[in-house]
Amino acid sequence: MNIQLIQGEFSASDALELITQMARIKIKYHEDKVISESSAEDIKYRESKIKTLQNELSKLRAFTHSAGSNVKLEATICIE
């Protein structure tokens, strides 16, 4: 099963805002799990995921500043 979340052309600023909001939700998910987890290994894994998302957002900001006026986005969730 596939869920099409995003598909289309957006201004660079709108694309950045949309992806940033999605990433913030994912970061919050991992932060909430860190608070409730007791396993040091799981906490380190989730902290690593948070840092990766933050780094990707930083790269995205740089990309959208140099991308011009519009960018195409496509995001699909594949559930197996």
N, C-alpha and C positions, 0 to 999 in steps of 0.2 A: 504494500500500500504506500502511496506517495501523497504528501500534502504539499502543495505549492504555496509557499509563504510569500515570496516576493518574485515579481517578474515585471520588468519594465525599465524605462529610462527615467532617471531622476536627476535633479540638479546635484552638483557635487555636495553642497551643504545638506540637502535633504537626505542624500544617500548616507552621509556621515552620521547624521542624527539618527536615522533609522537603524543602522548597524550598531551604533553606540548604545542605543536603548536595548537592543537585543542582547548585546554583550553584557550590559549591566545586569540584566535578568539572570544570565548564566553565572556571572560572578557572584551575585547575591545567593543563588542556589548553592554554590560551593561554599560560600562563607557560612551559610546556615548549617551545612553539613559539618563543617569544621567545628562549629560550636557544639553540635550534638554528638560528634564522634569521640571515642576514647582511644582508638588505635593511633599510635604515633605515625605508623606507616601510611594510614589512610589520610591523616591530616597533612603529611608532607606531600602526598599525591595531589590533594585538592589545592594546596597552596601553590604547587607547581602549575596546575591548570589555571589558577587565577593569574599568576604572573605571565603565563603564555597569552592569555586573553588580553591583558593589559599591554603587552608588547605588540600584539597584532593590531590593537586599536591605535597605538602610536604610529605604526607603519601606515595604517589606513588614513590617519590625519595627514601625513606627509604626502601620500598618494593623491588624495582628493584635492589638496592645495595645488598640485601640479597637473591635475587631470583635465583641467579646462572647465567648461560650463556644465556638461552633462556626462553621466556615467550610466552604464547598463548594469542592472542587478538581477540576479536569479538565485533564488534559494528554495531548495526542495528538501523536505525531510522524507527519508526513505525508511519505512518501518517493515522489518522482516520478521 
